[in-house]
Each structure stands twice: as C-alpha cells, then as structure tokens.
Amino acid sequence: MGFCIEVSGDYACFTRPEMKVERVSYDVITPSAARAIFEAILWKPAIQWHIHKIEVLKPFNWVNIRRNEVGAVLSTRNISAAMKGGALPSLIIEKERQQRAGLFLKDVAYRLYASFSMTEKAGVNETAGKFAEMFKRRAKKGQCFNQPYLGCREFSCDFKLIEDENNNKTPIAVSKELGWMLYDMDYSDKSDIKPLFYNATMSDGVIEVPKRNSQEVRG
C-alpha cells in the first residue's frame, strides 16, 4: 500500500557531504530526508519506510545565509562517565561558536510517495493494515512523534496527507540531471555505517527513486 504526503517549508538544506565547512544544499530533497519525514509521522520497529517518487512543486529558489553554529560536540565518553556518576560534561558555547555561510533552498514544496514493509521485529498481532490505518489517521490530524524538518532541524516543515492526486498542483515543468545524490545510510554493519548514493534525474519535476537493492544504488 502506497501513501502520498505533501510537505512545504520556508527553508531547506539537504547538505552535500562533499562540502566540509560551508553548508551547500542539494537541488532537491534526498530520499533519506523524505524517509525521515514519514518516520516522524509514524515510526515503529515493525515497519520500514521506502521512498518511491519525489515531485518538485515549486521552482528552485536559492538563498545565502550566514549563521552561528557550534563547532564542537560533547564527547560520548564523557557523557557515559556522567551517566555512571562521574562529573557532568560541559561545553562553553561562546568559545566554540563559529560563523558559517550556507547556500540553502527557499520556499520549497514536495509531494512524496512511499510505502512500508514489515520487518522481522513485527509482533504476532502487528499487521500492515493496522499500521496503514494508523499512519493515515495520524497524517490527517497532523500528528507526529517529532516535528518533521527539511534537512536541518531548524527548518521545520508542514505536511498533509494526499488521498486524491487529481485535485492537487502539478510538478514544475523542469527536466534536469541532478547528478549523484545521497540515497540513504547503510546500517547493516553498525560498526561501519556507510553512505549510499544514486544518480538522480528529474523529468518534468518528477524524480523516480530506485529500490535500495537495485544496481542504481551504490555505496
């Protein structure tokens, strides 16, 4: 069973991993970011989301923004020690603050198509029909486990369930080779998490997302 949601936001940044210091966004939302939006609405260990198609509803609109970021993170070792009764770790933001420029997307809207499959963690009484109805109910009411966002957590987005595709706006009439984009992360080996990429093509505003196990997806 497939589902379709429409998402929109004032800003978005789907960061290119090859950019080390300054944030530069991909032209469109990545499948991993789209998956995260569906998971924000409904996530359970018993299901796994798969993105099939992305429709771009608004023209590309870029904006340069300079903002403050923190250039360090707390050590997991110090946090673990604090959980065991050690000293509480601290991070002085004033000393770690860095000003960075970013090339972001502005005023974006997408229509995302996805489905889910049952995982080996599904219980005896957990069925696809149960989760399908649960997702529809939550999406219609605007419910979510955490606020969905467009690449960066500060770029929150609105979403709505689309059940009648004929009554909605059409994708932009733009065809473009988007090049190699981040597909998702491979967590099969927790000690060696690897990124997966695919060569994305947009045809009249529509991006067909290949299956994860297809030859088009490469690590």
N, C-alpha and C positions, 0 to 999 in steps of 0.2 A: 504494500500500500504506500503510495507516494503522498507527500504533503508539500504545500507551497506557502511561503510567507513572504511578505513584502517588508523590507527594512529601509529606514531612511535616517539620516543624521546630518548635523551641520558640518562636521569634520570627520575625516577618516585617515588612518595611516596604517597601511599594510606593509611594514618595513621590509625593504630589500636586505637580505642578510649580508650581501657583499659590501654594504656601506658600514664602515666600522665606527665612525664618530657621529656624523650628522645623520639624522633620520630622513630617508627618502622613500616614499611610498610606491608600491606597485600601482599600475594604472587602475586596477580593479581589485575587488575583494578576492582573497585567496580561498581555496576550498577549506583549509583548516580554520580560517576565521569564520566562514559560513557554518561549518560544523559546530563551532563553539557557540554560535547564536542558538542553534537548535538545542544544544545541550543545556544552555542557560534556561530554556523553557521547560525541558524535560530531560533529566539525566537519571538513569538507573543502571546498576551493574549488569542488569539482564539484557540491555539493548545497546546497539552500536549504530551510530548515525553514518549515512553515506550520502555525499552530495553528488547530484547528477547533472544539474544545469544551473547556470547563473545568467540572469538577464539584467543588463545595464539599462536603467530607466531614465538617467539624466546624463547630459554631456559632461565630459571631463572638465573639471574646474580646479585649477591648482592655486595654492596659496603658500607663501613663505612666512613662517612664524618662528620667532626667536623666543625661547622659553628657558626657565631654570629647571635643571634636573640634578638629581643626587648622583654623584659619581662613584659611590661605593655601596656595598650591601653588608649586612651583618653576617658574620661567619656562622655557618651551621654548627660548627664545633662548639662555639661559644654558647649558642642557643641550647644545644644538647646538654652542655655542662650546667647551664642555668636551670634547666628542667630537672636536673638531678640535685639541685640545692646549691649550685655554685653561684658566683657573682653574676648579677644581671648585666648583659652586654649593653653597650650604648653606642650611638652614632651621632656625632655632632654635625647637624645639617649645615650649619654656617661654614664649617671647614671643608665639607665635601660638595658644596653647591657648585655646579658648573652651568654656564650659559651656552646653549647649543641652538643652532638653526635647524629647521626642518622643512622639507618640501612635502606638504600634505594635500589631500583632496578636500574640496569644499562642496557642501550641498550635494550629497550623494543619495542615491536610491537604487536598490536592487530587488529583484524578485528571485528567491532561492528555492530550488526544488531538491527534495531529499526524501530518503526512506530510511528505515532502520531494519536491522536484522537481530535476531535473538542470539545471545551469547551462551556460552557453556555455564555461566553463572545464574541462568534463569531457573527459578524455582518451579515446582510441580504445578502450582496454581497460577503462574505468570504466563500469560498468553499475549500474542501480538495484538489481538483485538482489544484486550484490556488497555495496553499501552497506547494504542492508536486513539481510542476514545479519550484517554487521559490527556494526550497531547492536544487534541482538538479543543477540549474543554478549557485547558489552561491557556492556549493561544488565543482563543476567543475572548477570554476575560482579561488578557494582558498579564497573566501571572507568570512569574519566573523565579527560579532559585537564586539567581543573581542577575543584576542589570546587564543585559546584552550590550556589547560595545563593538566598535568598528576598528579593530586592530589594536588600539591603545585604550586602556580602561577609562581614561578621561574623556574619550569620545563615545559617549553612550548613544544608543540608537532606539528609535521607536520600531515596533513591529506589529503586524497584523496578519491574521490567517486569511489566505485567499482560497475560496472554495469555488468561485465562478470566474474562470480566467477570461471569459468573453467580455466582462464588464470593467476591465482594467486597461490602463495605458499600455501602449506598445513600446518595445525596446527602442533605443536610439538606432537610427539608420547608419551605423558606422561599422565597417569591417576593418580589422587590424590584426597584424601579427604581434602578439604580446610578448613573445619570447619565453624563455624558461622562467617559470614561477614556482614558488614553494607550493607543494601539494599538501603535505602533512608531515608529521613526525612519526618515525618508526620506533615504537616502544616494545618491539618483540624481545629485545635484549635490554633489560633495564640498566645494565652496566655500560651499555654502548648505544645510546639513543642517537639515531641518525636522521637527517632531513631527507625528504623525498621531493622530487621536482617533476614537472611536466611542461611540455611546450604548448602554451595556451594560444588559441586562436579565437578571435571574436568575429562572428559573421552576423551582420545586421543587429548588433547589440547582444547576441546570444553566444555564450561560451558553453560548449559541451564538455563536461568533466569526465575523464575516463575512469574506469574502475581501478581500484587500488592495485589489483594483481595483474593489470594489463601491461604490455610491453612499453606503453607510452609513459608510464611512471617509472622513474629511475632514481636510484639512490646515489 
